[in-house]
Amino acid sequence: MRPQVILDEASGEIWPANFDLTSQKTSSKLLPVLEVIGTGSPQSAALSCHCSYLATVTRGEDALNRLFIINMTEKRFYLLKRLIEPCTALLFHPYQENTLFLATASCKVYSINVDDDSVIVMEGHTLPVERIQSGLRSPLVVTHNDREVLLWSWPSVVLTSKMRHDDRLKVIWAGHVWQRDELVVSFISGSILIWPSHKRNTQVHIEAPKGLDFDFKAFALSRGGEWLVGGGKSHLLVTYSLVSRSVTQVVQLPTSCSDIFQPVFLPPVHPNYSQVLALLNSTGMLNIIDFATATKLKTIRSQRFNIDCVNVSDDGNFLAVTFVNSTTKIYPVRAFFPEDPKNILISQIEKEEIAFRIVEKREKVEREEEIRRRERREKSQELQELLDKNKWYKILQEFKAYPEKYRTLIWLSVLEVPRNYSVFSSLLDKGTHTAFEGLQEVLELPDGALFRALQGTLSCLTHWAPFLASVDYLPEFVFPFIKMFHSNPLLCFEVTLTIIMNWCCLWFEFWPEPGITVLNVIEQIISVADPSLLTHLIKLKVTAEDYAWSLLTSAFSKMYYYQESWITVRSVLDKAYVLHSRLSEMHLPKNIFEAFTPMPRDGLPLFNIGPRDTRDEEIENMERNVCKLHLCTKSPGRSVARNSVPDTVHRKQQEEMVYFVGQNELQKQEDECLESILSLRKRHLASTLPENSNCNDSSA
């Protein structure tokens, strides 16, 4: 009988007593050197870097999950932990033999010393961790689920970075390529994002080949860090070159290799096979592939139980294969390679089993790569010239609109958004702001992804500028930008912040009153373009707050713009351009704004556009002017010349006048003091109109 361990007790010995794992390293027989029999549901298993330990989690009859450690050196096993939550990921550190990482459904990751049972809790995820990754010489440990990627420093086990993204695009694999110090994240669409550590704000994007109509389910990184392969429910295996930043080939697999569930690169233990890939499909069949020549070497399957997962030791000597019956078998890796490749006859294997066909391959020699780099530089330079703001402004003046297909790209270039994810992530990590926790009850948006993007952007803005939490129209103002950029929360935040800092800087001067300075400019434009219209509006007591403020605070997305109307939006825009062309230089709205300032690339701008500080002198002058206006227009009785009346009579009339005003119009003056800024603005505008308009107004 082969050596085995039965996990039916808290501790025990490996049978037989003369078990010696090291003597089996070079065995070429495809037979298990150790069989670990668990209980209950399928278990997770992990081998330590030199195969001194095997960790396995099994579920007992009491519904508790048990973490067992099989010590190969001391030939014994023992129960290390009892877990309430099921295990979701298990990994030994690649060069710290006794350090085990274990993730549970409680969203926590535990760093466990299997010798002394000491534990470090790694908290930061909001969803259960699906995978843990660490390279042989990597200073980082990467944990991720389909929405979050967290980076932990090693050996201090301190959270250093966190990446979150739109939940519509799931993360399938994430890892640190220590050979080039890069963070690589793979998505369900087959696209790859790479962040070089020395340029953390720079993203390298590798798109999946066009025409692939399937979701990617698994990725694997080669042991040298130069290749990344990915596949899913398909016969295709896509190979990415992380060195040349491109897709190098797409290989069509035979039917027995379809629906890839877990790919694993095996260590180079055979001199004739430097890159060998183990492919586990969803039917529980394990295929060993020569990655260099795209040929199958061996197939491992069980007649009774499917293979659930595989795990290889980092020294490359042993492979742990876990079956659905809660049994783990350890095989020597050398047994998965043929003895002599010359002895492999095609006639001995079914044609379908070796019929790998390269669908697409792009071999790059140095000269071709240099030509492509030069072409990329030239295209990048042309693109920068094409996206020059001055040129786009001239196009906008000429055609009054940008092409629909490129509008988003053009505005991102014009606004010069930095795409600083690290800054955005620090705000995102603070969670939902308390001011917007009940936002869903108010808005009731049917699109969940759109609502989360809106809530996240609003929370980030208020974490950056707490004053904005009191701005009741902020969701209405931000929503149009969310509609345009909701697939990229980073752009939602940066575009909105840039617009607020540059074009909303005068909105909050007199908070909670409207932006009086901006409204004053609007009325000045009307007074220049059509004085009679402004006179008519003043007669009706209609101000710019009534017809302009709601347009501004909703970012020009009111009901008029998306319902049928007698006047088209294009006509309104044409009229706006006509008004702009008639204004003199002194009346242009740009005079009240400072020069455009893009968002800084290495941080956040200072929010210093809140309400003005109260100035006692201004308040006194304002109140004095208001009182003078009322005394001149509301004084009772007939006018009496001051010089013709004795001082005592004049003083008495003044006292009666003050008493009259104070008695009859006290309430009115109190109301007008609250709106005094608006009142003064109206009178100021009326005084600037032509004389005939003033006469008509006064006669009215």
C-alpha positions as CSV (number, residue, x, y, z in Angstrom):
1,M,0.0,0.0,0.0
2,R,1.1,3.6,-0.7
3,P,1.8,6.0,2.3
4,Q,-1.2,7.7,3.5
5,V,-2.7,10.0,6.2
6,I,-6.3,9.7,7.4
7,L,-7.5,12.9,9.0
8,D,-10.0,11.4,11.5
9,E,-8.1,12.4,14.6
10,A,-6.6,15.6,16.0
11,S,-3.1,14.3,15.5
12,G,-1.2,11.2,14.4
13,E,1.6,9.7,12.4
14,I,2.2,9.3,8.7
15,W,1.9,5.6,7.7
16,P,4.2,3.8,7.3
17,A,6.9,4.8,9.8
18,N,9.6,4.6,7.2
19,F,8.0,7.2,4.9
20,D,10.6,9.3,3.2
21,L,9.4,12.0,0.8
22,T,12.9,13.3,-0.3
23,S,13.7,9.9,-1.9
24,Q,10.8,10.3,-4.3
25,K,11.9,13.6,-5.9
26,T,13.3,12.1,-9.1
27,S,10.7,9.4,-9.4
28,S,9.3,9.1,-13.0
29,K,6.4,6.9,-12.1
30,L,3.0,8.6,-12.1
31,L,2.0,7.2,-8.7
32,P,1.2,9.3,-5.6
33,V,3.9,9.3,-3.0
34,L,1.5,10.3,-0.3
35,E,-2.3,10.2,0.0
36,V,-4.2,12.4,2.5
37,I,-7.8,11.3,3.1
38,G,-10.0,13.9,4.5
39,T,-13.7,14.0,5.5
40,G,-16.8,15.8,4.3
41,S,-16.8,18.3,1.5
42,P,-13.8,19.0,-0.9
43,Q,-10.9,20.5,0.8
44,S,-8.3,23.2,0.0
45,A,-4.6,22.2,0.0
46,A,-1.2,23.9,-0.3
47,L,2.4,22.8,-0.4
48,S,5.2,24.7,1.3
49,C,8.1,25.9,-0.8
50,H,10.4,22.9,-0.1
51,C,7.5,20.5,0.6
52,S,8.2,20.3,4.3
53,Y,4.5,20.9,5.0
54,L,1.2,20.2,3.4
55,A,-1.8,22.3,4.7
56,T,-5.3,21.1,4.1
57,V,-8.7,22.4,5.2
58,T,-11.5,19.8,5.5
59,R,-15.1,20.2,6.7
60,G,-16.2,17.9,9.5
61,E,-19.6,16.5,10.5
62,D,-20.0,19.3,13.1
63,A,-20.0,21.8,10.2
64,L,-16.6,23.2,11.4
65,N,-13.7,23.7,9.1
66,R,-10.5,22.1,10.3
67,L,-7.0,23.2,9.3
68,F,-4.6,20.3,9.3
69,I,-0.8,20.5,8.9
70,I,1.1,17.4,7.6
71,N,4.7,17.7,8.6
72,M,6.7,15.7,6.0
73,T,10.0,16.0,7.9
74,E,8.7,14.8,11.3
75,K,6.3,12.4,9.6
76,R,3.3,13.5,11.6
77,F,0.0,15.5,11.2
78,Y,-1.9,17.7,13.6
79,L,-5.0,19.9,13.8
80,L,-3.8,23.5,13.8
81,K,-7.1,25.5,13.8
82,R,-10.8,25.2,13.9
83,L,-12.5,27.7,11.5
84,I,-16.1,28.8,11.7
85,E,-16.1,30.3,8.2
86,P,-15.1,28.2,5.2
87,C,-11.7,28.6,3.6
88,T,-11.6,30.6,0.3
89,A,-7.9,30.7,-0.4
90,L,-4.7,28.9,0.9
91,L,-1.1,29.5,0.1
92,F,2.3,29.0,1.7
93,H,4.8,31.8,1.3
94,P,7.2,31.0,-1.5
95,Y,10.3,31.3,0.6
96,Q,9.1,31.4,4.2
97,E,8.7,27.7,4.7
98,N,6.5,27.9,7.8
99,T,4.3,30.8,6.9
100,L,0.8,30.0,5.7
101,F,-1.8,32.5,4.3
102,L,-5.4,31.5,4.8
103,A,-8.4,33.5,3.7
104,T,-11.9,32.9,4.9
105,A,-15.5,33.9,4.0
106,S,-15.3,36.5,6.8
107,C,-13.2,38.7,4.4
108,K,-10.2,38.3,6.6
109,V,-6.8,36.9,5.7
110,Y,-4.6,35.2,8.3
111,S,-0.8,34.9,8.3
112,I,-0.2,31.7,10.4
113,N,3.1,30.3,11.6
114,V,2.5,26.6,11.4
115,D,5.3,25.9,14.0
116,D,4.3,28.1,16.9
117,D,0.6,28.7,15.9
118,S,1.1,32.5,16.0
119,V,-1.4,34.5,13.8
120,I,-1.4,37.9,12.2
121,V,-4.9,39.1,11.0
122,M,-4.9,41.0,7.7
123,E,-8.0,43.1,7.4
124,G,-9.1,45.5,4.6
125,H,-11.3,43.5,2.2
126,T,-15.0,44.1,2.0
127,L,-15.7,40.8,0.1
128,P,-14.2,37.3,0.6
129,V,-10.7,36.9,-0.8
130,E,-10.6,34.6,-3.8
131,R,-6.8,34.3,-4.4
132,I,-3.5,35.0,-2.7
133,Q,-0.3,35.5,-4.7
134,S,3.3,36.2,-3.8
135,G,6.5,35.8,-5.9
136,L,9.7,34.0,-5.0
137,R,11.6,37.3,-4.3
138,S,8.6,39.6,-4.1
139,P,8.4,42.1,-1.2
140,L,4.6,42.1,-1.6
141,V,1.7,39.7,-0.9
142,V,-1.3,40.3,-3.2
143,T,-4.8,39.4,-2.2
144,H,-7.8,39.9,-4.3
145,N,-11.5,39.2,-5.1
146,D,-13.4,40.2,-8.2
147,R,-13.7,43.9,-7.1
148,E,-10.6,44.6,-4.9
149,V,-6.9,44.1,-5.1
150,L,-4.9,44.7,-1.9
151,L,-1.1,44.9,-1.6
152,W,0.6,43.9,1.6
153,S,4.2,44.5,2.5
154,W,6.3,41.5,3.5
155,P,7.4,40.6,6.1
156,S,5.7,43.4,8.0
157,V,2.3,42.4,6.6
158,V,1.1,46.0,6.4
159,L,-1.5,47.1,3.9
160,T,0.2,49.5,1.5
161,S,-2.2,49.9,-1.4
162,K,-5.8,49.1,-2.3
163,M,-7.4,49.1,-5.8
164,R,-11.1,49.2,-6.3
165,H,-13.0,49.3,-9.6
166,D,-16.3,49.1,-11.3
167,D,-18.0,45.9,-10.4
168,R,-19.2,45.3,-13.9
169,L,-15.6,44.2,-14.9
170,K,-14.5,41.4,-12.6
171,V,-10.9,40.8,-11.5
172,I,-9.9,37.2,-12.3
173,W,-6.2,37.3,-11.4
174,A,-3.8,39.8,-9.8
175,G,-0.1,39.4,-8.9
176,H,3.2,41.1,-8.4
177,V,5.9,40.4,-11.1
178,W,9.0,40.8,-8.9
179,Q,11.4,40.4,-11.9
180,R,10.3,43.8,-13.2
181,D,8.6,45.1,-10.0
182,E,5.2,45.4,-11.7
183,L,1.6,44.9,-10.5
184,V,-0.5,43.0,-13.1
185,V,-4.3,42.7,-12.9
186,S,-6.3,40.5,-15.3
187,F,-10.0,41.0,-16.0
188,I,-12.9,38.8,-17.1
189,S,-12.8,40.5,-20.5
190,G,-9.3,39.3,-21.1
191,S,-7.8,42.8,-20.8
192,I,-4.6,43.3,-18.7
193,L,-3.5,46.3,-16.7
194,I,0.1,46.8,-15.7
195,W,1.4,49.3,-13.2
196,P,5.2,49.7,-13.0
197,S,6.2,50.4,-9.4
198,H,8.4,53.4,-10.3
199,K,5.4,54.9,-12.3
200,R,2.5,54.0,-10.1
201,N,0.3,56.5,-11.8
202,T,1.0,55.0,-15.3
203,Q,-1.1,52.2,-16.6
204,V,-0.1,49.9,-19.5
205,H,-3.2,48.4,-21.1
206,I,-3.2,45.1,-23.1
207,E,-6.4,44.4,-24.8
208,A,-7.6,40.9,-25.6
209,P,-7.7,39.9,-29.2
210,K,-10.8,40.9,-31.0
211,G,-13.4,38.3,-31.8
212,L,-13.1,36.3,-28.6
213,D,-16.6,35.6,-27.5
214,F,-16.1,34.1,-24.0
215,D,-15.4,35.2,-20.4
216,F,-12.0,34.5,-19.1
217,K,-12.0,32.3,-15.9
218,A,-8.3,31.7,-15.1
219,F,-4.8,33.1,-15.6
220,A,-1.4,31.9,-14.8
221,L,2.0,33.7,-14.6
222,S,5.1,31.9,-15.9
223,R,7.8,31.3,-13.3
224,G,10.2,33.8,-15.1
225,G,7.5,36.5,-15.1
226,E,7.6,37.0,-18.9
227,W,4.4,35.3,-19.9
228,L,0.8,35.4,-18.8
229,V,-1.7,32.9,-20.2
230,G,-5.5,33.0,-19.8
231,G,-8.5,31.0,-20.9
232,G,-12.1,30.2,-20.1
233,K,-15.0,28.3,-21.4
234,S,-13.5,27.9,-24.8
235,H,-10.9,26.0,-26.8
236,L,-8.6,29.0,-27.0
237,L,-5.6,29.8,-24.8
238,V,-4.4,33.4,-25.1
239,T,-0.7,34.2,-24.4
240,Y,0.3,37.7,-23.3
241,S,3.9,38.9,-23.3
242,L,4.5,41.1,-20.3
243,V,7.8,42.2,-21.8
244,S,6.6,43.4,-25.2
245,R,3.2,44.4,-23.7
246,S,1.2,42.6,-26.3
247,V,-0.7,39.4,-27.2
248,T,1.8,37.1,-28.7
249,Q,-0.4,34.1,-29.7
250,V,-3.8,32.5,-29.5
251,V,-3.7,28.7,-29.4
252,Q,-6.6,26.4,-30.2
253,L,-6.8,23.5,-27.8
254,P,-8.4,20.1,-28.5
255,T,-11.8,19.3,-27.0
256,S,-10.3,17.5,-23.9
257,C,-8.5,20.8,-22.9
258,S,-11.5,23.1,-23.3
259,D,-13.2,25.1,-20.5
260,I,-10.0,26.0,-18.6
261,F,-10.5,26.1,-14.8
262,Q,-7.0,26.4,-13.4
263,P,-3.7,26.8,-15.4
264,V,-0.4,26.3,-13.5
265,F,3.2,26.7,-14.8
266,L,5.3,23.8,-13.6
267,P,9.0,24.3,-12.6
268,P,11.6,23.5,-15.2
269,V,12.8,20.2,-13.8
270,H,13.4,18.5,-17.2
271,P,16.3,19.7,-19.4
272,N,14.2,19.3,-22.6
273,Y,11.2,21.2,-21.3
274,S,11.7,24.7,-20.1
275,Q,8.1,25.9,-20.1
276,V,5.4,23.3,-19.1
277,L,1.9,24.2,-18.4
278,A,-0.7,22.1,-16.4
279,L,-4.2,22.9,-17.5
280,L,-7.1,21.7,-15.3
281,N,-10.5,22.0,-17.0
282,S,-14.0,22.1,-15.5
283,T,-14.5,18.3,-16.1
284,G,-11.7,17.5,-13.7
285,M,-9.1,16.5,-16.2
286,L,-5.5,17.6,-15.9
287,N,-3.5,18.1,-19.1
288,I,0.3,18.6,-19.2
289,I,1.3,20.9,-22.1
290,D,4.7,21.8,-23.5
291,F,4.2,25.5,-23.7
292,A,7.1,26.1,-26.1
293,T,5.8,23.7,-28.8
294,A,2.1,23.6,-27.9
295,T,2.0,19.8,-27.6
296,K,0.4,17.6,-25.0
297,L,2.7,15.5,-22.8
298,K,0.3,13.7,-20.5
299,T,-3.3,13.6,-19.3
300,I,-4.2,12.8,-15.7
301,R,-7.8,11.8,-14.8
302,S,-9.6,9.7,-12.3
303,Q,-12.2,7.2,-13.2
304,R,-14.3,7.8,-10.1
305,F,-13.6,11.4,-8.9
306,N,-12.8,14.6,-10.7
307,I,-9.8,16.8,-9.8
308,D,-10.8,19.9,-7.9
309,C,-7.6,21.9,-7.7
310,V,-3.8,21.5,-8.0
311,N,-0.9,23.1,-6.2
312,V,2.8,22.9,-6.9
313,S,5.7,23.4,-4.5
314,D,8.0,26.3,-5.3
315,D,11.1,24.1,-5.4
316,G,9.4,22.3,-8.3
317,N,9.7,18.8,-6.9
318,F,6.1,17.9,-6.0
319,L,2.5,18.5,-7.1
320,A,-0.5,18.2,-4.8
321,V,-3.7,17.1,-6.6
322,T,-7.0,17.5,-4.7
323,F,-10.0,15.5,-5.7
324,V,-13.7,16.2,-5.1
325,N,-13.9,13.3,-2.6
326,S,-11.8,15.3,-0.1
327,T,-8.6,13.4,-0.9
328,T,-5.3,15.0,-1.8
329,K,-2.5,13.1,-3.5
330,I,1.1,14.2,-3.8
331,Y,3.0,13.4,-7.0
332,P,6.6,14.0,-8.1
333,V,6.6,16.7,-10.8
334,R,9.2,14.7,-12.7
335,A,6.6,12.0,-13.3
336,F,4.6,14.4,-15.5
337,F,7.4,14.6,-18.1
338,P,8.2,11.9,-20.6
339,E,11.4,9.9,-20.3
340,D,12.7,10.8,-23.7
341,P,10.9,13.0,-26.1
342,K,12.2,10.9,-29.0
343,N,10.3,7.9,-27.8
344,I,6.9,9.7,-28.1
345,L,5.2,8.5,-31.2
346,I,2.3,10.4,-32.7
347,S,0.7,7.1,-33.7
348,Q,0.5,6.1,-30.0
349,I,-1.7,9.0,-29.2
350,E,-5.0,10.0,-30.6
351,K,-4.7,12.7,-33.2
352,E,-7.2,14.9,-31.5
353,E,-5.2,14.9,-28.3
354,I,-2.2,16.6,-29.9
355,A,-3.9,18.7,-32.5
356,F,-2.9,22.1,-31.2
357,R,-3.3,24.8,-33.8
358,I,-1.8,28.3,-33.5
359,V,-4.7,30.6,-34.5
360,E,-2.8,33.8,-34.2
361,K,0.9,34.4,-33.6
362,R,3.0,37.6,-33.7
363,E,6.8,36.9,-33.5
364,K,8.8,40.0,-32.8
365,V,12.4,40.4,-33.7
366,E,14.5,43.3,-32.4
367,R,14.3,45.2,-35.6
368,E,10.5,44.9,-35.9
369,E,10.1,45.9,-32.2
370,E,12.3,48.9,-32.7
371,I,10.2,50.0,-35.7
372,R,7.0,49.6,-33.7
373,R,8.4,51.6,-30.8
374,R,9.3,54.4,-33.2
375,E,5.9,54.2,-34.8
376,R,4.3,54.4,-31.3
377,R,6.4,57.4,-30.5
378,E,5.4,59.2,-33.7
379,K,1.7,58.3,-33.2
380,S,1.9,59.6,-29.6
381,Q,3.4,62.8,-30.8
382,E,0.7,63.2,-33.4
383,L,-1.9,62.4,-30.9
384,Q,-0.6,65.1,-28.5
385,E,-0.6,67.6,-31.3
386,L,-4.1,66.5,-32.3
387,L,-5.4,66.9,-28.8
388,D,-4.0,70.4,-28.3
389,K,-6.6,72.5,-26.5
390,N,-6.1,75.5,-28.8
391,K,-6.9,73.4,-31.9
392,W,-10.0,71.9,-30.3
393,Y,-11.3,75.3,-29.3
394,K,-11.1,76.5,-32.9
395,I,-13.0,73.4,-34.0
396,L,-15.6,74.1,-31.4
397,Q,-16.0,77.6,-32.6
398,E,-16.3,76.5,-36.2
399,F,-18.7,73.5,-35.8
400,K,-20.3,74.4,-32.4
401,A,-19.9,70.7,-31.3
402,Y,-17.4,67.9,-31.1
403,P,-17.9,64.6,-32.9
404,E,-20.1,62.3,-30.9
405,K,-17.7,59.4,-31.2
406,Y,-14.7,61.3,-29.8
407,R,-16.4,63.8,-27.5
408,T,-15.3,62.0,-24.3
409,L,-11.7,61.6,-25.3
410,I,-11.6,65.3,-26.4
411,W,-12.9,66.6,-23.2
412,L,-10.5,64.5,-21.1
413,S,-7.7,66.0,-23.1
414,V,-9.1,69.6,-22.8
415,L,-9.6,69.2,-19.0
416,E,-6.1,67.6,-18.6
417,V,-7.3,65.1,-16.1
418,P,-4.3,63.4,-14.4
419,R,-5.8,59.9,-13.9
420,N,-4.2,59.7,-10.4
421,Y,-5.6,56.5,-9.1
422,S,-3.6,56.5,-5.9
423,V,-5.1,59.8,-4.7
424,F,-8.6,58.7,-5.8
425,S,-8.2,55.3,-4.1
426,S,-7.3,57.0,-0.8
427,L,-10.6,58.9,-0.9
428,L,-12.5,55.8,-2.0
429,D,-11.1,53.9,0.9
430,K,-12.9,56.2,3.3
431,G,-16.2,54.7,2.2
432,T,-19.6,56.3,1.7
433,H,-20.0,59.8,3.2
434,T,-22.7,60.1,5.8
435,A,-24.4,62.8,3.8
436,F,-25.2,60.3,1.0
437,E,-25.9,57.1,2.9
438,G,-29.7,57.5,2.3
439,L,-29.3,58.7,-1.3
440,Q,-30.9,55.7,-2.8
441,E,-34.2,56.4,-1.0
442,V,-34.2,59.9,-2.5
443,L,-33.2,59.2,-6.0
444,E,-34.5,55.7,-6.6
445,L,-32.3,55.1,-9.6
446,P,-33.1,51.8,-11.4
447,D,-29.6,51.3,-12.6
448,G,-27.6,50.0,-9.6
449,A,-24.2,50.5,-11.2
450,L,-25.1,54.1,-12.1
451,F,-26.2,54.8,-8.5
452,R,-23.0,53.3,-7.0
453,A,-20.9,55.5,-9.3
454,L,-22.9,58.6,-8.3
455,Q,-22.8,57.8,-4.6
456,G,-19.0,57.0,-4.8
457,T,-18.2,60.2,-6.7
458,L,-20.3,62.3,-4.3
459,S,-18.6,60.7,-1.3
460,C,-15.1,61.3,-2.7
461,L,-16.0,65.0,-3.5
462,T,-17.2,65.5,0.1
463,H,-14.3,63.7,1.6
464,W,-12.1,66.1,-0.4
465,A,-14.2,69.2,0.4
466,P,-16.5,68.7,3.5
467,F,-18.3,71.9,2.7
468,L,-19.9,70.3,-0.4
469,A,-21.9,68.0,1.9
470,S,-24.2,70.9,2.6
471,V,-24.8,71.7,-1.1
472,D,-28.2,70.3,-1.7
473,Y,-28.0,70.4,-5.5
474,L,-24.7,68.6,-5.7
475,P,-26.2,65.2,-6.8
476,E,-28.2,66.9,-9.5
477,F,-25.0,68.8,-10.7
478,V,-22.8,65.7,-10.7
479,F,-25.3,63.3,-12.3
480,P,-24.8,64.3,-16.0
481,F,-21.0,63.6,-15.7
482,I,-21.7,60.2,-14.1
483,K,-23.9,59.4,-17.1
484,M,-21.0,60.1,-19.4
485,F,-18.1,58.5,-17.4
486,H,-19.9,56.0,-15.1
487,S,-17.8,53.1,-16.5
488,N,-14.7,54.8,-15.0
489,P,-15.2,56.1,-11.5
490,L,-11.8,57.8,-11.5
491,L,-12.8,60.0,-14.5
492,C,-16.1,60.8,-12.9
493,F,-14.4,62.2,-9.9
494,E,-11.5,64.0,-11.7
495,V,-13.8,65.6,-14.3
496,T,-16.3,66.8,-11.8
497,L,-13.6,68.2,-9.5
498,T,-11.9,70.1,-12.4
499,I,-15.2,71.7,-13.4
500,I,-16.1,72.7,-9.8
501,M,-12.7,74.3,-9.2
502,N,-12.6,76.2,-12.5
503,W,-16.2,77.1,-13.3
504,C,-18.1,76.9,-10.0
505,C,-15.6,78.9,-7.9
506,L,-18.0,81.9,-7.5
507,W,-21.1,79.8,-6.7
508,F,-20.5,79.6,-3.0
509,E,-19.4,83.2,-2.2
510,F,-22.7,84.1,-0.5
511,W,-23.8,80.7,0.6
512,P,-26.6,79.7,1.2
513,E,-27.7,82.4,-1.2
514,P,-27.2,81.6,-5.0
515,G,-24.1,82.7,-6.8
516,I,-24.8,86.3,-7.0
517,T,-21.7,87.3,-8.9
518,V,-22.5,84.8,-11.7
519,L,-26.1,85.8,-11.9
520,N,-25.1,89.4,-12.1
521,V,-23.0,88.6,-15.1
522,I,-25.9,86.9,-16.8
523,E,-28.1,89.9,-16.2
524,Q,-25.4,92.2,-17.5
525,I,-25.3,90.1,-20.7
526,I,-29.0,90.5,-21.1
527,S,-28.8,94.3,-20.5
528,V,-26.3,94.6,-23.2
529,A,-28.0,92.3,-25.7
530,D,-31.7,93.3,-25.1
531,P,-32.2,96.1,-22.5
532,S,-36.0,96.1,-23.0
533,L,-36.2,92.4,-22.1
534,L,-34.3,93.0,-18.9
535,T,-36.7,95.9,-18.1
536,H,-39.6,93.7,-18.7
537,L,-38.2,90.9,-16.4
538,I,-37.6,93.4,-13.7
539,K,-41.2,94.7,-13.9
540,L,-42.3,91.1,-13.5
541,K,-39.9,90.7,-10.6
542,V,-38.2,87.8,-12.5
543,T,-34.5,87.6,-11.8
544,A,-31.6,85.5,-13.1
545,E,-32.1,83.2,-10.1
546,D,-35.4,82.2,-11.6
547,Y,-34.4,81.5,-15.2
548,A,-30.6,80.7,-14.9
549,W,-29.7,79.3,-11.5
550,S,-31.6,76.0,-12.0
551,L,-29.8,75.5,-15.3
552,L,-26.4,76.0,-13.8
553,T,-27.0,73.8,-10.8
554,S,-28.2,70.9,-12.9
555,A,-25.3,71.3,-15.4
556,F,-27.8,72.1,-18.1
557,S,-29.7,68.8,-17.8
558,K,-33.3,70.0,-17.0
559,M,-36.4,68.4,-18.5
560,Y,-36.3,70.8,-21.5
561,Y,-33.2,69.2,-22.9
562,Y,-34.5,65.7,-23.2
563,Q,-38.1,66.3,-24.2
564,E,-39.6,67.5,-27.4
565,S,-39.9,71.2,-27.7
566,W,-40.8,73.9,-30.2
567,I,-37.3,75.3,-29.9
568,T,-34.4,72.8,-30.5
569,V,-31.4,72.6,-28.4
570,R,-29.3,73.5,-31.4
571,S,-31.2,76.7,-31.8
572,V,-30.5,77.6,-28.2
573,L,-26.8,76.9,-28.6
574,D,-26.7,79.0,-31.8
575,K,-28.4,81.9,-29.9
576,A,-25.8,81.6,-27.1
577,Y,-23.0,81.9,-29.6
578,V,-24.7,85.0,-31.2
579,L,-25.0,86.6,-27.8
580,H,-21.3,85.8,-27.0
581,S,-20.2,87.4,-30.3
582,R,-22.1,90.6,-29.6
583,L,-20.4,91.2,-26.2
584,S,-17.6,93.6,-25.8
585,E,-14.4,92.4,-24.2
586,M,-15.3,94.0,-20.9
587,H,-18.6,92.1,-20.7
588,L,-17.3,88.6,-21.5
589,P,-18.0,86.1,-18.7
590,K,-14.3,84.9,-18.7
591,N,-13.3,88.1,-17.0
592,I,-14.7,87.0,-13.7
593,F,-12.9,83.6,-13.8
594,E,-9.2,83.1,-13.4
595,A,-7.1,81.2,-16.0
596,F,-7.9,77.5,-16.3
597,T,-6.0,75.4,-13.8
598,P,-6.0,71.6,-14.3
599,M,-6.0,69.2,-11.4
600,P,-2.5,68.6,-10.1
601,R,-0.9,65.3,-11.0
602,D,0.5,64.4,-7.6
603,G,-2.3,65.4,-5.2
604,L,-5.5,67.2,-4.7
605,P,-6.1,71.0,-5.1
606,L,-7.0,73.0,-2.0
607,F,-10.8,73.7,-1.8
608,N,-10.9,77.4,-0.9
609,I,-14.0,78.6,-2.7
610,G,-16.4,78.5,0.2
611,P,-18.5,81.4,1.5
612,R,-16.9,84.8,2.0
613,D,-15.8,85.9,5.4
614,T,-18.3,88.3,7.1
615,R,-17.1,91.9,7.0
616,D,-18.7,94.2,9.5
617,E,-18.0,97.3,7.4
618,E,-19.8,95.8,4.4
619,I,-22.8,94.8,6.5
620,E,-23.1,98.3,8.0
621,N,-22.8,100.0,4.6
622,M,-25.4,97.6,3.1
623,E,-27.8,98.2,5.9
624,R,-27.3,102.0,5.7
625,N,-28.0,102.0,2.0
626,V,-31.1,99.9,2.5
627,C,-32.4,102.3,5.1
628,K,-31.7,105.3,3.0
629,L,-33.6,103.8,0.1
630,H,-36.6,103.2,2.3
631,L,-36.5,106.6,3.9
632,C,-36.4,108.3,0.5
633,T,-39.2,106.3,-1.0
634,K,-41.6,105.7,1.9
635,S,-41.5,108.9,4.0
636,P,-45.0,110.2,4.9
637,G,-46.5,113.6,4.3
638,R,-45.4,116.3,1.9
639,S,-41.8,117.3,1.4
640,V,-40.6,120.3,3.4
641,A,-37.5,122.3,2.7
642,R,-35.0,122.0,5.5
643,N,-34.0,125.6,5.5
644,S,-37.7,126.8,5.8
645,V,-38.5,124.9,8.9
646,P,-37.1,125.5,12.4
647,D,-34.7,122.9,13.8
648,T,-37.1,121.8,16.4
649,V,-39.9,121.2,13.9
650,H,-37.5,119.4,11.5
651,R,-36.1,117.3,14.4
652,K,-39.7,116.4,15.4
653,Q,-40.6,115.4,11.8
654,Q,-37.5,113.2,11.7
655,E,-38.5,111.5,14.9
656,E,-42.0,111.0,13.6
657,M,-40.6,109.6,10.3
658,V,-38.2,107.2,12.1
659,Y,-41.1,106.1,14.3
660,F,-43.3,105.6,11.3
661,V,-40.7,103.6,9.4
662,G,-39.8,101.6,12.4
663,Q,-43.5,100.9,13.3
664,N,-45.0,100.1,9.9
665,E,-42.1,98.6,8.0
666,L,-40.0,96.9,10.6
667,Q,-41.0,93.4,9.3
668,K,-40.5,94.4,5.7
669,Q,-37.0,95.7,6.4
670,E,-36.1,92.5,8.3
671,D,-37.1,90.4,5.3
672,E,-35.3,92.7,2.9
673,C,-32.1,92.6,5.0
674,L,-32.0,88.8,4.5
675,E,-32.2,89.4,0.7
676,S,-30.4,92.7,0.7
677,I,-27.6,91.4,-1.6
678,L,-30.2,90.5,-4.2
679,S,-32.0,93.7,-3.8
680,L,-28.9,95.8,-4.2
681,R,-28.0,93.9,-7.3
682,K,-31.4,94.5,-8.9
683,R,-31.2,98.3,-8.2
684,H,-27.6,98.4,-9.5
685,L,-28.7,96.8,-12.7
686,A,-31.7,99.1,-13.0
687,S,-29.4,102.2,-12.6
688,T,-27.1,101.0,-15.4
689,L,-30.0,100.8,-18.0
690,P,-30.5,103.5,-20.6
691,E,-32.4,106.6,-19.4
692,N,-35.6,105.8,-21.3
693,S,-35.7,102.4,-19.7
694,N,-35.3,103.9,-16.3
695,C,-38.0,106.4,-17.0
696,N,-40.4,103.8,-18.1
697,D,-39.6,101.7,-15.0
698,S,-40.1,104.7,-12.6
699,S,-43.3,105.7,-14.2
700,A,-44.6,102.2,-13.9
